[in-house]
């Protein structure tokens, strides 16, 4: 039998252990880390190189967070907040916690919500992936739940991707790939399979302020027994752990902008948690990334990624990738004086799995250059193709490299970017059967579409 004193000591020790454990399990935030550290050392996982990391927002709006108990489903990562990251620390003590930083909103976020945004926290960087599938994990949380569901106070965030096959694509969507994640799209009534409720209820005051009606009303929870908030976090609600995914071209430069902002006012806080090490690439394709080569320093701050040159409604993909050469079955170009408007030349057939051009093809590229030089009203479109061996994604990438190879050589000869545009079609447009070696050889090609006029349409 334990004595009363012993029991008291055991209970005291148990309470201390629980309290210590509870303190350790709380979300902890650190706002002293640089944006570059947060991306390079925390967010990035396998198969990714990053560069040109920048951030925007109040100094206490972006932080490293840790939580060994994973209250929101993530143990460590980056927290972007529309207010103050310290306000995310639990337990939930108020239904309306927030910090107005009086900082600007974000134009991209304005476009996907119906109100003006405020207090934006933005993290941006360039990256290169070694495989074709990009993914990362995140959680959206907010103090707007549940009071402001269905209102104009619809806090919002976005992950905007730009690159060779992405034109400002927002990856912050539900698994349908279409629905942006906001207070109004994911909550206790709509999209509730993705929602976790963590409300705080005032039970001690007979009257409370109704934020929707903007007046004092009777408190329906007065003196009633209610369950306390289940999670040791301030936010009144948050999503389950979601994953952003996108198919990219390996070994190409992309740019991503991660942003969150208050909508219609800057009062109550929302946040997005980005899981440590989850920004990674995977897939069937794998290329070795040269970590010693700084490819990002070639990108000017005001340039879009990828490098695009737009003149007279013609867009030329000015890639510097693919400098090589191997091809077979040369089809010679006609001399410049023989050119007539609107014709296609199939003039380069590549070796299997190759995008290199041998020296014997230099005169063909030179002929294209002379053709354009002699005919100022002519434009050329370079179209890459492959046979059907290999995966569809790999072949799409290979056809792009073939187009880029030819374009790079045209640039080297002096052709201006506004005279060229390119497409890459993978295995989708064969000119012969892929059941024979001869047919496959014909399909491994780059076509030149020559047209007169200011555009190639």
Phi, psi and omega in degrees: 000138176274141174286164178300323179294319179296316179300317179300318180294319180295317179296319179298315178298317180298318179296319179296318178298316180298316181296317179296317179296320180295318178297321181292329186278348181295156172296132175242139183235150181223110183265006183274350185280144178285158177300321180296319177297315182300321180282306186295315190261343183247303189285319191286135176249209187289146171075023182228133167249141181231159177199170176053051180280129176223161177216160179213140180139179178297150183297338179258017182262349181228131186205160164280134175235149175224146178200100185298336180269357176051057182304323179258010179097359181229133183271331183205151177163208180250138175244122172255129184234148174277358178225252184237123184299334180293339178285353178278344184290130181277181002282171179290113185251354184202145177282352185219075180257139179182168182219122178268115182273346182058040176251163185294161173273210182217131184295321180296322178288328176302327185286339183252010175222165185267004179236169176283144182261155180220162171052049181287143169243124189230134176232127183226149174195158172269154177206159174233134181254147179270346178226175192274343183255115175266137177208155171200156186253148183204164174223134174257134182224155183201150170276353178290336176293147340267356190301325188253014175297130181085005182256182177281348178275074194247071186308145194217155174216167180204153172241102189260118185252132173235142180175190185305327179234027180217120179246086179058046179283130178270115181272355181274070182230167171292168182304346176288350178076005185235320188278114176297146181271115178220177175302322185278343182260338178227113181197195183286351180244324184238132184061033189290345175293342180257007190245141175238123183270141180214056190281155170247133180242133174279116179247000186260344182252131181291335179232142180224165178273124177271113186291332180280317182275346180057049175201165178283134180226167176292139180275109182292342181263005185302124178061011178271153177277123179232153178289137177290164176306135185282335188244141182277065180212147185289327187300139182285346178190159179201165179277164166292171176292122180248161180236128171271136182221146175200142177273119183244171173269121178300151175063027175238152182276129175238165177227135177233140177240119179253120188218146175218148182204154168289153177239131175073339171204175181242031191269288186280145187271148167230160181212157173233126179263127178250123187287135179300136175072003185270347178280098192215169175236149179205170178144192182277331180270141176217128174236148179275124180268132179275101184286349180272346182263121179271090180279344185281338182289350177278350183267122180285150184303328184265007179272146172277157176249126002283170178298116181237136178244119185242118178214131178053043178063013177251128180251124179249126176280107187265061181286146175259011180275155170078078184260016195254204195199109154208129180204165183227169171052064184293132173249115188284146177283150170290160176294154183307322183290347180272355186289136173238159182296153169058068172218158183245140177240121172263102193235354177227124175244124189268156172291161181302130176060030182235148172230020180266153181242122180286167180303330182295347179263354183301325181292334178290315177299320179296323178296320177297317179301312181296323178300313180290322179296323183277346184227087184299339182267008181260140174238157180231137172249129181258124186235117181267146181219164174222172167277189187261011177278135186098170181288157179300321180293317179297318181294326176296318178295318181296319179294326176295317180298324177295317177298314182297323179301311182296317181297318179301317179293324176295319176299319180298328178282346177112007177291134181282145182303329182284000177262356188228144164222168183218157171223162175218128192240004178059228182261011191279348184226065180290151174256355181211174181290140174270010179269353179233155179295321179297318179294318179296323178298321178292328182282339178277085194212165164238131178255148172248118175261112183257129178219151173270155180112176185281337180231171180258011182283000000 
